[in-house]
Amino acid sequence: MTYLAKPKLLSADAPKNALGYTRRDYEGAISTLCAGCGHDSISASIVQACFDLDIEPHKVAKLSGIGCSSKTPDYFLGNSHGFNSVHGRMPSVLTGAALANRNLLYLGVSGDGDSASIGIGQFAHAMRRGVNMTYIVENNGVYGLTKGQFSATADKGSKSKKGVLNSDSPIDLAALALQLGATYVARSFSGDKEQLVPLIKGALRHNGPALIDVLSPCVTFNNHSGSTRSYDYVRQHNEAVNRIEVILPRDPIETSYPPGSLRRIVQHDGSILHLRKLDVDYDPSDRIGAINHLQERQALGEIVTGLLYVDSSAQDMHSHLNTVEKPLNQLGDAYLCPGSKALEALNALLR
């Protein structure tokens, strides 16, 4: 139960990161999701990524909407800022928070129902405006809190637990984010922590809107034969375009790799994204190529995972709007009330 705190007892030799924190310091309350839910694996991956990156929990703001996925922020980073908004409205709340205080690290967690249905307009504007955030969609293709109806991301022809076929075309949030201008787009699988953790690390260190669409099977309503969101189906149809790891700029490790097998991308904070290519023809810096590749593999019934697109030189919303660097609650009266002359000059610009 979420009201029960996790035991504080730790082994004396529990691993600590550079800040002196253990993994327990990045955890939250005990999960109330179904045993085996893919969302819990995503929470564990977020915990691991933040621990590895030496992120201070109190400098993170985690936001969510409504749904099984939006419950998960309670299960990680218990010492961070948190806000659970209404259904589909997480992106606008996050945008407002980011405008008020650019010094926090923003992590939005949503679901396929929350983002692809009632919140699709909010999702679209957060991507196109360049909000500096990590946006994780925990995508299981159903509404788990209301007994397993198909969501807008469910594949056409997939079968519900009761045998009903879905006749609607799916919304691909990764492809949509690419079209809307997101500068870091990835897809992963909750059961592949080796791939997911580095993708989350890269997103947290990216400057701009970073989307990770994570296929996360619902063990209660969408993990059966005929589902295209089940553990077995995703494992059988997964085509990884690359393998990545994030290396912070500390002591460099010198080594050599065969030509074309590794791409080195320096992110805005100096961290280095190492992209190991499995397909030498795939270029993660080509937005149009990424869109085409998604469509081509989807037509073959394959699920593309990995880092689909990244723009390492991207600018975020604050750069576009030329906002003040200080958080709004730290601005003094002299700045907030500059006088009548400043107001007259501002009004003149609007005439």
C-alpha positions in Angstrom: 0.0 0.0 0.0 1.2 3.5 -0.8 0.6 4.7 2.7 3.2 2.2 4.0 6.7 3.5 4.0 9.5 1.2 2.7 11.9 -0.1 5.4 14.9 2.2 5.9 17.2 -0.7 6.8 20.1 -0.9 4.4 23.1 -3.1 4.0 26.3 -1.4 5.3 27.9 -1.9 1.9 24.9 -0.7 -0.2 26.3 1.1 -3.3 26.4 4.9 -3.3 26.7 7.3 -6.1 29.0 10.4 -6.2 26.5 12.4 -4.0 26.5 9.7 -1.3 23.0 8.5 -2.1 21.9 4.9 -2.4 19.2 3.6 -4.8 16.8 3.6 -1.9 17.1 7.4 -1.8 15.6 7.5 -5.3 12.7 5.2 -4.6 9.2 6.1 -3.5 6.2 4.4 -1.9 5.3 0.7 -2.3 3.5 0.2 -5.6 -0.2 -0.8 -5.7 -0.1 -1.8 -9.4 -0.8 -5.4 -10.4 2.1 -7.8 -9.8 4.1 -8.0 -13.0 2.9 -4.6 -14.4 5.4 -3.2 -16.9 5.0 0.2 -15.3 6.9 -0.9 -12.2 9.8 -1.9 -14.4 9.8 1.7 -15.9 9.8 3.1 -12.3 12.8 0.9 -11.5 14.6 2.1 -14.7 14.0 5.8 -13.7 15.4 5.1 -10.2 18.5 3.5 -11.8 19.0 6.3 -14.3 18.8 9.1 -11.7 21.1 7.1 -9.3 23.7 6.6 -12.1 23.5 10.3 -13.2 24.0 11.6 -9.6 20.8 13.7 -9.8 19.8 15.4 -6.6 16.2 14.3 -6.0 15.0 17.7 -4.6 15.9 19.3 -8.0 13.5 17.1 -9.9 9.8 18.0 -10.6 7.7 15.0 -11.6 4.3 15.5 -13.0 1.5 13.2 -14.2 -2.1 13.1 -15.3 -4.7 10.3 -14.6 -4.4 6.6 -15.1 -2.3 3.6 -14.0 0.8 5.2 -15.5 0.1 8.5 -13.7 0.1 6.8 -10.4 3.7 5.7 -10.9 5.5 9.0 -9.9 4.5 8.0 -6.3 6.7 5.0 -6.6 10.0 6.8 -7.5 11.9 9.9 -6.3 10.0 10.2 -3.1 12.0 13.3 -2.1 11.4 15.3 -5.3 8.7 17.8 -6.1 5.5 16.2 -7.5 2.1 17.2 -9.0 -0.6 14.9 -10.1 -2.8 16.9 -12.5 -6.2 16.1 -14.2 -6.7 13.7 -17.1 -4.6 14.8 -20.1 -3.5 18.1 -18.7 0.0 17.2 -17.4 1.9 18.9 -20.4 0.3 22.3 -19.8 0.9 22.1 -16.0 4.5 21.1 -16.7 4.9 23.9 -19.2 3.8 26.5 -16.7 6.1 25.1 -14.0 9.0 25.1 -16.3 8.3 28.8 -17.3 8.2 29.7 -13.6 11.4 27.9 -12.6 13.9 26.7 -15.2 16.3 25.4 -12.6 14.4 22.2 -12.0 14.7 19.0 -14.0 11.2 18.2 -15.3 10.0 14.7 -15.7 6.5 14.1 -17.1 4.9 10.6 -16.9 1.8 9.8 -18.8 -0.1 6.9 -20.5 -1.5 6.2 -23.9 -5.0 7.1 -22.8 -3.8 10.2 -21.0 -1.6 11.5 -23.9 -3.2 10.0 -27.1 -6.8 10.7 -26.4 -8.0 13.4 -24.1 -4.6 15.0 -23.8 -3.4 14.7 -27.4 -3.7 18.5 -27.9 -1.7 19.1 -24.8 0.9 16.6 -25.9 1.2 18.3 -29.4 1.8 21.8 -28.1 4.4 20.7 -25.5 6.4 19.0 -28.3 6.2 21.9 -30.8 7.0 24.6 -28.1 10.3 22.9 -27.2 9.5 22.5 -23.5 12.7 21.2 -21.8 11.4 18.0 -20.3 11.6 14.2 -20.3 8.2 12.9 -21.3 7.7 9.2 -20.7 4.6 7.5 -22.1 3.8 4.2 -20.4 2.0 2.6 -23.3 -0.1 -0.5 -22.8 -2.8 0.0 -25.4 -5.7 -0.2 -23.0 -7.5 1.7 -20.2 -6.4 -0.3 -17.3 -8.3 1.6 -14.6 -11.6 1.2 -16.4 -11.5 -2.5 -17.2 -9.4 -2.8 -20.4 -11.0 -0.9 -23.2 -8.8 -0.2 -26.3 -6.9 3.1 -26.1 -6.0 5.2 -29.1 -2.6 3.5 -29.5 -4.0 0.0 -29.8 -3.1 -1.6 -33.1 -5.8 -2.2 -35.7 -6.8 -5.8 -35.7 -5.5 -6.5 -32.1 -7.8 -8.5 -29.9 -9.1 -7.6 -26.4 -9.1 -10.1 -23.6 -12.8 -10.8 -24.3 -12.0 -11.4 -28.0 -13.2 -8.1 -29.4 -11.2 -6.9 -32.5 -10.0 -3.3 -32.6 -11.1 -1.7 -35.9 -9.6 1.7 -35.4 -6.2 2.9 -36.7 -3.6 3.5 -34.0 -1.9 6.8 -33.1 1.9 6.5 -33.0 3.1 9.0 -30.4 6.8 8.6 -31.4 6.0 9.4 -35.1 3.7 12.3 -34.0 6.5 13.7 -31.8 8.9 13.6 -34.7 6.5 15.5 -36.9 5.8 18.1 -34.2 9.5 19.0 -33.6 10.6 16.9 -30.6 14.4 16.9 -30.6 14.9 13.5 -28.7 12.6 10.7 -29.6 12.9 7.1 -28.5 10.9 3.9 -28.1 11.6 1.1 -25.7 10.1 -1.9 -23.9 9.5 -2.1 -20.2 11.0 -5.6 -20.2 14.3 -4.4 -21.7 16.0 -2.5 -18.9 19.4 -2.7 -20.6 18.0 -0.5 -23.4 15.6 1.6 -21.4 17.9 2.9 -18.6 20.4 4.5 -21.1 17.5 6.0 -23.1 16.2 7.7 -19.9 19.6 9.0 -19.0 20.0 10.5 -22.5 16.6 12.1 -22.2 17.3 13.6 -18.8 20.5 15.2 -20.1 18.9 16.5 -23.3 18.0 20.1 -23.8 14.5 20.3 -25.2 11.5 18.0 -25.5 12.5 14.4 -25.1 9.9 11.7 -25.6 10.3 8.1 -24.7 7.3 5.9 -25.8 7.7 2.7 -23.6 5.6 -0.3 -24.5 4.4 -1.6 -21.1 2.2 -4.7 -21.1 -0.9 -4.6 -18.9 -0.8 -8.1 -17.2 -4.5 -7.9 -16.3 -6.1 -6.8 -19.6 -3.6 -6.9 -22.4 -1.1 -9.7 -22.0 -2.9 -12.5 -24.0 -2.7 -14.1 -27.3 -4.0 -11.7 -30.0 -2.7 -8.6 -28.2 0.1 -6.6 -29.8 1.1 -5.1 -26.4 1.8 -8.4 -24.6 5.3 -9.4 -23.4 5.5 -12.3 -25.9 4.4 -10.2 -28.9 6.8 -7.3 -28.2 9.8 -9.7 -27.6 9.1 -11.5 -30.9 8.6 -8.3 -33.0 11.2 -6.0 -31.5 13.7 -4.5 -34.0 16.3 -2.5 -32.1 17.9 0.2 -34.3 20.7 0.8 -31.9 22.1 0.3 -28.4 23.2 3.3 -26.4 25.0 4.2 -23.2 25.5 7.6 -21.6 28.9 8.5 -20.2 29.3 11.6 -18.1 32.4 13.8 -18.8 34.7 12.5 -16.1 37.7 10.3 -16.6 37.6 9.4 -20.4 38.0 5.7 -21.4 40.0 5.2 -24.5 39.2 2.3 -26.8 38.6 1.5 -30.4 35.6 0.3 -32.3 35.1 -0.9 -35.9 34.2 1.9 -38.3 30.5 2.8 -38.3 29.7 0.9 -35.1 29.6 3.9 -32.7 28.4 7.5 -32.8 29.4 10.0 -30.2 26.9 12.8 -29.4 27.8 15.5 -26.9 24.7 16.8 -25.2 24.0 20.3 -23.9 25.4 19.7 -20.4 28.6 18.0 -21.6 27.5 14.5 -21.1 28.3 12.1 -23.9 25.7 9.9 -25.6 27.3 6.8 -27.1 25.1 5.3 -29.8 26.0 1.8 -30.9 24.5 1.1 -34.3 23.2 -2.3 -35.2 22.1 -1.1 -38.6 24.9 0.9 -40.3 22.4 2.5 -42.6 20.3 4.1 -39.8 21.0 7.7 -39.0 19.5 9.0 -35.8 20.1 12.6 -36.8 17.8 12.3 -39.8 14.2 13.3 -38.8 12.6 12.4 -42.1 14.5 9.1 -42.2 13.3 8.2 -38.7 9.7 8.8 -39.7 10.1 6.7 -42.9 11.8 3.9 -41.0 9.0 3.8 -38.4 6.4 3.5 -41.2 8.3 0.9 -43.1 8.9 -1.4 -40.1 5.3 -0.9 -38.9 4.1 -2.1 -42.3 6.1 -5.3 -41.7 4.6 -5.8 -38.3 7.8 -4.8 -36.5 8.2 -2.6 -33.4 11.2 -0.3 -33.7 12.9 0.4 -30.4 16.0 2.5 -29.5 17.0 6.1 -30.1 15.0 7.1 -33.2 16.1 10.7 -33.4 18.2 13.2 -31.6 19.3 16.8 -32.3 22.2 17.5 -30.0 22.3 21.2 -30.8 18.6 21.8 -30.0 17.3 24.9 -28.1 14.4 24.8 -25.7 11.4 27.0 -25.0 13.4 29.5 -22.8 15.8 30.2 -25.6 12.9 30.8 -28.0 11.1 33.1 -25.6 14.3 34.8 -24.2 13.0 34.3 -20.7 14.7 35.5 -17.5 17.1 33.0 -16.0 16.0 33.4 -12.3 13.0 31.6 -11.1 10.0 33.9 -10.8 9.8 33.6 -7.0 13.3 35.0 -6.7 12.7 38.2 -8.7 12.6 41.3 -6.6 10.1 44.3 -6.7 12.5 46.4 -8.8 12.4 43.8 -11.6 8.7 42.9 -11.3 7.6 46.6 -11.1 10.1 48.5 -13.3 7.9 51.7 -13.4 5.6 53.6 -15.8 8.3 54.3 -18.4 9.0 50.6 -18.9 5.2 49.9 -19.1 4.8 52.7 -21.7 7.6 51.2 -23.8 6.0 47.8 -23.6 2.6 49.1 -24.6 4.2 51.0 -27.6 5.5 47.7 -28.9 1.9 46.3 -29.0 0.4 49.2 -30.9 
